[in-house]
């Protein structure tokens, strides 16, 4: 007898998922004999539910935004038994859905789960905790967690843009030292991105990135005459257009490394406020299994 749990964030995406609950549950019953439903109360609640569910259910299905995705992943990644994850995106930016080619449409997302195709997905560790797709510090990186929930609910992505513009002109400059297994880089840097994704901040910026190759893309934007602001813009424009960003940023790949940086630097972890100061980062290759649409290709080892 197969069973799954469905976890949902009732506040995500203007509460849209609440009107779709009946459809989602009926659809999941086509694949699973038992469908248990849990409404999330808080971030810590989701993590604990995911931990518990890992040892009981054949699949963990959930809806919400990138924050919900991060919380489910953190809970499951910490367990020795890790059932497949099914994601129904209902958030504001949904970077994880873009990375996985999952449509922001409940019926299409549910269809993806019912069809049953999966890929392995790398998971990152920042110190002793887990993350899925991005670590960032510097200009505009506080925007996801400093933008008020009510503003996001009313304005959607425009709320991020408005907050991000203000943060852009307050771009700090940090002394950063990256120590990988192959090299050491010292640089003055207005923006540092550590990515296990193609999309960040709702933009398909790192189109050549991979979700399951066992490494992270490390992007250190260089200083310039405007405290790095020209290079920040150049890096994102080149990234969006598919060009090379080596003129405006230093780009590295690594599976495990240290970042030495001042304690005043706060890390954005998958769009949520994380630790400050120096960190150790490690890639757990293929650590989670996720349902994806047919046609989504998994990078093979070479």
C-alpha angles and dihedrals in degrees: 000000000000123000138182136183123226116207119187138182106222093200098051119111097005089309089292094146093064091073091049099050095101093051094047094049094046090049094049089053087066088067104026129047092211124037115183117192127211127181112212119237100185144344093270089048092057092049092052093046090051092050092051093044093053091070097044113033136065091222139009113219120187143167130206138082133298091291091058090046090052093049095049091046092050091052096047096040091061093060131083091223111057117179121198118283124226116199127202104185116218103150134107103260104009097195091168091056091051091049090052096039090239111155120236089235119104096218094048093045091050090048089056090056094046092050089059104215112150140184133196113249128200118238124207129220121211105191102310098338134079136243136178115207120355147021116187141170132177133038116025094350093117091057097093095054100032095052108101116248092231091053091051090049093052103033104025112194092359088070090059092047094051093048092042095055091056092049091047092064090050092054110159124216117226136188105234130187119190117193113190131171088265109031150004122233126193115189145151102239136182094190134022123188126186106190138190091171149060097230130055129170090004092302127112090228106146099045095165094054123115130216098207113028095104096247140089128229108234114199119188112184112217128237120255140171091286095052090269096305094121090050092048090055092043092050093053094043092050091045093051092047093047095247130137115275097195092110093061102028144028110241123201138169123214141153097208131015148138127247115205111198139143122283091243090070112096118200124229105217111195090327095313130102110266138174125313132233130013119005143185115226128196134176119225101201116224092348097150134042117219134184111241135176119274110268094039103128124216117219109244126217114260 
